[in-house]
């Protein structure tokens, strides 16, 4: 088999395209392949899609292709321009590459595969591409994925925020809880940020939403109530964030009490912070004895921890009426604990109780969104952080958007 035939097969070329020349330079570990159309070929006009004769050709263009053994391989071609009676002179699209891409479809697909496994810098080392070239592939992949994305509103969504680098800079994320994908990323965590997602759809489309998991962040609540029909019964305050209110109060009690004890020479609470914040089942065996001693001691922190742990039983109820009764008893205990942080947290939950109770109707949490957040955090660590908001959003969509990222072959 001749080398021109071999590369025609490797490139997946079909008539009227053929390989005219192959040049191998082993010293430079480089192979160049030239491609041209058959003489007399009639192409389809890129605009009206009607047959049109070849008018002339562009200057030679070069595309990086998959390596052949240890050699980098490059594809060369002068693309024809058609002379259409209706649309004039138009350049045809190369069937082996997307417009304005420096890579063939197969090589770009390989870069996307590699980008899904490691960061941009790692891809540049593995594939011998520049940072700009590699990032361009990711950006194009996200662009085509978003363009192909079906217009739809998920039935169950999660709304959360993710910090960008240091300082109070946030992105708001809307996720599909059923498919585990990020649907929308927007700057900041304001009412307008979330409203920009809802405004993409009509009220009829938004009416398909059955439940929305979020934390007790007023701007998110206000935007949801302004756009989603029946939002009052669809908002579910995420159980993790509900419990966090009491957990933070417990930590305040511990810090206050520890200061008092240390002044008297009592160091029992030093180094126990994370023991109190864990669920009892998750206390490490190596610290179990220490925790048992302080947990059973006559300490304010011990009482606060017992109240925090008791709230876990609230989520185990099946019937809303039974859960409401449990919460009433828990609330009485918490507000009569003489622990100011715990009392404050209990009152906060009471003020938001209506949309805490919706959990027993919809049974959703933001666990999916939290899982996506963990994945996004790993992406940030791999990239050593993102200073550019657009790059950050692009990476989130690429890794978490569930998009169709890969280029497709154009018709000849």
N, C-alpha and C positions, 0 to 999 in steps of 0.2 A: 504494500500500500504506500502511495506517495505521501510526503509530508503535507501537501496541500489537501489531500483527501482526509487525512487524519485530523487536521485542524478544523476542517469543515464539519466533521462529526463531533469533535470536542466542543466547538462553539455552538452546535445545534443549528447551523445555517440551513435554510431552505431556499429553494428557487424563488426569486431569480439571483440570489446571492451566491457567490463562490469565492474561495480562497485562491488568490492569484500568485502569492509568493510567501515563503517562510524564510526568515533569516535568523540563524542561531549564532550567538556570540557567547561561547562558554567562558571566556576570560571575564566578561562583565556579568555573567550569569543572567543573560537577557535573551528573550526570544521575541521577535517582531513578526506580526502576521498582517498581510495586506488583503483587504476584501473589496470586491467590486461586483456590481450587478451585471447580468448578462446583457450583451449588446441588443438594443432594440426593445428593451423592457418598457412597458407602459405601467406607470404607478398610479396610485390613487391620490387625488388632490387632498392635501392635509386639512383643507377647510370644508369643501363641499362634498368630499368623498366620492367624486366622480373620476373616471379614468382620464389621465392627462399624459402627454408625451414629456420626455425629459428635455429640459431647456438647457441646463448646464450643470456644473458641479461646484460645490463649495471647496474651499481650501482643505487640505488634508487635516483630519482630526484624529486624535489618539485617545484610546480608552485603555485603562488598566484592566486586565483579565486575571482569572485564577492562575496561580503559578503552575508551570509545567515542571514537574520534579522540583529541583531547587532553583529554577530559573523564573524570574519575573517575566510575565508575558503581556505584550501590548498589541492591541488591535488598531490597525490603521485603515481609514477609508475617507474618500471624498464623497460626501452625500449628494445625491442628485437633487436638482430643483425642477419642479414640474412647471409647465406653461399651461395653465388652465384658462379656458375661454371665459369663464365667469369670474375667477378670483385672481387671475394673473399668475406671476411667478411665486411659487411657494416651495420651501424646503420640505422634503419628506422627513419623517421621523425614523431614526435608526431602530430596527427591530431588536437590537441587542443591548440597547441602553436607553435610559430616560433622557429627555431634553435637558441640556446644560449639565449633565452628569459627566464626571471624568472616568467613570467606571462602567464596566459592563453589568448587566443585570445579575449575572451569576456572582461577580465579585462583590457587588453591593449587597447581595443577599448574604454572602459569607461575612462581610463586615457587620451586618445586622445580627447575625447569629453570635458573633464574637462579642459584640456590644452587650448582648443580653447576659453574657457570662462574666464580663469584667468591665472596668472603667475605661474611659476614652484613652487615657495615657497608656494603659495596658494594651489596648488594641493597636495603638501606633507602634508599639514595640513588636507585637506578634505579626502584624500585617505590613510593616514597613510603609506606613502612611503618615502624613502630617496630622497634627492636632486639628487644624482647620478642616482638612479633608474628611477626617473621621467624624468630627462634630457635624459637618454638613450632611453626612449620610444619616446621622441620627435625626437631625432637624427635618430633612426631607421625608424620612420614614414617618415621623409624627404628623407632618403636613398631609401626606397622602392617607394616613390612617384616619385622621380627623375628617378629611373630605369624604372618605368612604363610609364613615360611621352612620349607622341608621339613626334617623330622627325618632327618638322615643323618650318617654319619661318612665324611669323605673318605678315599679309599684312600691318598693320599700327602699328608702334612701337613708344614708347616714351623713350628717354634717359635722365636720370637725375642722380644727385648725392645725397648722404645722408651722413652726418657727423657721425663719430663714437666717442662718448665721447667728451672730451675737446681737443683743439688743432686742427691742420690742418690734420686730418685723415679722409679719405673719402672712401665710397664704391660707385661704379658705378652700376646703376640699369637699366636694359633693361626691359620694360614692354610692354605687349600686350594691345593696347588701345581699341581693340574691346571686349576683354574678361575681362579686368580689373585685370590682373594677372602679377606678377613679373616673368619674364622669365629667368633672369640671374642676378647674383650678383657677383661682382669681386672687389678685393682690388684696391684702388686708383682711380684717375680720369684722367689717362694718355691716350695717344693714344694707347699704348699697351694694356691697360685694356679693352678698347672697341674692339680692334682688336681681342682679345682672344675669344670674343663672335662670331664675324663674321667668324673666322677661323673654327668654327665647321661645317660650311656649304660650299657647292660648290657655284660657281658664278651663276650657273643655279638655285639653290635653293634661293639664295639671290635676284635673279631677280624678285621674286614674290612680294617683298616689294614695296608697292605703295607710302608710305609716312612715314617720320621720323620726329617726333617733338623733338626738343632739344633747349637748350639755345645757346648763341653765344660763346661757349667754343671751341677754335681752335683745341685742341687735338681730341675732339669728331668729329669735322667736317673732320679733316684729315683722321681719321680711316674710317669714313663712305665713303668718296670719294675714298679711296684706295681699298675698298672691294665691295661696293654695285654698281652694274651697273646702270648708269643713275642717280647717287646720286645728281648731281647738281640740278636736277628738282624735287627731292623727299624730300630734306631737308627743313623743315619748322621751322623757328625760332619762338619759342613759344611766343604768344602775351603777356603773363604775364611777361616774362623776357624782352621783348622789352619795355614794359611800365615801368618796373622797372628801366631801364636805365635813363629815364626821371624823375622818382620819386626820385631816389637817387640824381640826379642833383638838383631838387627842394629842397631837404633837405639840401644840401650844401649851396644853396642860403639863406635859412632860418637861418642856423647857423651863416653864415657870417654877415647877416644883423642884427641878434639879438645881436651880440657882439657890433656892432656899436651903435645900439639903446640904449642898457643898459648903455653904457658909457655916453650917454646924458640923462639918467634918464627915458627913454621910455621903459616900460616893456610889451608892447602889445603882443609881440611874445612869452613871457615866458609861458610855459605850453601848447603851441598850436601844438607841433610837430605832433602828431597823427591826428589832425584835417586836416592838409594839406596832409597827406599821404593817407587819405581815399578818396573814391569817394564821390562826393557831396551828393549823395542820401543816403550815409551811415553815415553821421554825426549825432551823437546822438541828440535827441530833447533837452536834458538838456544843450547842448553846442551850439545849433543852433544860438542863438542870439550873442554869443561871436564870432562865426566863421563869421557870416554875417558882423560884424563890421570890422574885420581885412581883410576879403576877398575884401571888397569894398574900403579899404583904399589905399592911394597912396604909396604902398610898392613894393619893388622888389620881395618879396616873393609872393605877390598877382599876379604879372605879370607871375612869373614862374609857379604858380599854374594854371593860366588860360591856359597857353601853354600846361601844362601836361593834363589838362582836355580835351582840344581840340583834343588831339591825340586819345581819345576814339572814336571819330567820324570816324576815319580812318577804324576801323574794321567793321563798319556797312554797307559798300558798298558791292554790289553784283558783279559788273563788275570790273575786274582788272584795266582797263583803267581809270575808274572814281576814283578808290582808288589811283592810281598813281598821278592823277591830285591833289587830296586832299592832298596827302603827300607833293607834290611840294609846295603848298601854305603854308602848316604847316611848312615845312623846312625853307622857306624864313622868316616867322615870327620868328621862333626860333633862326635862325642865325643872325637876326637883332635886337635881344632883348637886346643886350649889357649886357647879363648875361653869364659870362664865363662858368659856369658848364652846363647851358642849351645848349649853343653853342656846347660844347664838346659832349654832349649826342646826339644832332641832327646829328652831323657829324658821330658819331659811327653808328647810324641807317642808314644814307645814304650809308656808306661803306658796310653795310650788307643788303641793300635793296632788292637785287635779291631774297634772301631766306626769306625775310619778305613777299614779294609779293606772294610767293608760297602758302601762307595761302589761298588766294582767289581761288586757284585751288583745294587744298586738304581739306580745311576747318577742319583742326585738330589742337588741342592744347595739351599741356601736363597736362590738368586738371585731367585726370585719374591718371597720375604719381604723381601729387601733392596730390591727394586723398590718394593714396597708401603711400606717404610720411607721411601724417597725421596719418595714421594707424600705420606706423612703429614708429613714434614718441611716440604714445601711448604705444606701446610695450616696447620701451626703458624706458618710465616713470614707467611702471608697474614693470620692472625688475631692476629699479634704475640704468640703464645704463649697457652697455656691455664692459668689458675690453678685452674680447677675440673675435677676429674678426670672427673665425669660429662659435662661439656660436651666434654671431649677425646675420651672414648669415643664419644659420640654422633656427633661429626664423623668419626671413623674409620669407624664403621659406615655413615654416610651416603655417604662418598666411596669407600670401599674394600670395603664388605660385599657388593656385588652383589645388593642387596635390591630387592624390588618396592616402590618408595617411593610410588607415586601413589595418590590416593584414588579410590574407585569409586562410581558412582552407586547410591544406595539405591533399592529398589523402592518404588513409590508405595503 
